[in-house]
Amino acid sequence: MTLPLKSVANSFLQADFRDGFASISPMKIQKLVYLAHGWNLAINDEPLISEKFEAWPYGPVEEELYHIFKQYGNGPIRDYAKSWAGNEEKAFVVSDANSGFYDIFNRVMQKYGHFTALQLSALTHQPGTPWSETRANGWPEIPDDMIRDHFRELAAHGG
């Protein structure tokens, strides 16, 4: 179930906007998409998105997502990531019919949705995380197999 990156991010934003206010910052959207990707790797043994996360100083970052939302700085994201459809830009979300995605989405939102961006960043920076191991080895990309194994370990311990 590899999904378009922008649709995954927009699904998190849609839930946020539905609450009547924008509260997800660029850092938080990075972490939510990363967590969804990790849980999908652990549970379904396949990537959620085809793009790779990199080990940046402030945690796992997907570079395209960074460039899409960097204009918001530390503030809330106020609009969807757009894609060209014919001759116009549109915002796409993951279809409600995709129950596999929404099982992962709901798990992530229930477990992590109330965390701040800084709390999520701290969570991904802990010793032994894929981010910390990748940084220690000097690799630019965080390998999906390392992410999968980490989230399987979390699942084994009730995470």
NORSULKA-V172594 format. One record per backbone hydrogen bond with DSSP energy under -0.5 kcal/mol. CO is the residue of the C=O (numbers start at 1). NH is the residue of the N-H. E is the energy in kcal/mol with one decimal. If there is no record, write none. Layout:
co = <CO,CO>
nh = <NH,NH>
e = <E,E>
This chain:
co = <1,4,5,6,7,7,8,9,10,11,12,13,14,15,16,16,17,21,23,24,25,26,27,28,29,30,31,32,33,34,35,36,37,38,39,40,40,40,41,48,53,54,54,56,59,61,61,62,63,64,65,66,69,70,72,73,75,81,83,85,85,88,90,90,95,97,98,99,100,101,102,103,104,105,106,107,108,108,109,112,116,117,118,119,120,121,122,123,126,129,130,131,132,133,134,134,135,140,141,143,143,144,145,146,147,148,149,150,151,152,153,154,154,155>
nh = <3,8,9,10,11,94,12,13,14,15,16,17,18,19,19,21,20,23,25,77,29,30,31,32,33,34,35,36,37,38,39,40,41,42,43,44,45,46,45,3,142,56,61,59,56,54,63,66,67,68,69,70,72,73,75,26,26,92,90,87,88,85,83,92,98,99,102,103,104,105,106,107,108,109,110,111,112,113,113,115,120,121,122,123,124,125,125,126,129,133,134,135,136,137,138,139,138,55,143,146,147,148,149,150,151,152,153,154,155,156,157,157,159,158>
e = <-0.6,-2.0,-2.5,-2.8,-1.6,-0.9,-1.4,-2.1,-3.0,-1.6,-1.7,-3.3,-2.2,-0.8,-0.8,-0.9,-2.0,-0.6,-0.6,-3.2,-2.5,-1.7,-2.0,-2.7,-2.4,-2.3,-2.8,-2.4,-2.5,-2.7,-2.6,-2.3,-2.3,-2.2,-2.7,-2.5,-0.6,-0.8,-1.0,-3.8,-3.1,-1.4,-2.4,-2.0,-1.5,-3.3,-0.7,-2.0,-2.2,-2.0,-1.9,-1.5,-2.1,-1.9,-2.3,-0.6,-0.6,-0.5,-3.1,-0.5,-1.2,-3.2,-3.0,-0.6,-1.9,-1.8,-2.1,-2.0,-1.4,-3.2,-2.5,-1.7,-2.6,-2.8,-2.6,-2.3,-3.1,-0.8,-1.2,-1.9,-2.3,-2.4,-2.5,-2.0,-1.9,-0.9,-0.5,-0.7,-1.8,-2.6,-2.3,-2.6,-2.3,-1.6,-0.6,-2.0,-1.0,-2.2,-0.7,-0.5,-2.0,-3.1,-2.3,-2.0,-2.4,-2.2,-2.0,-2.1,-2.3,-2.2,-1.1,-0.6,-3.8,-1.6>
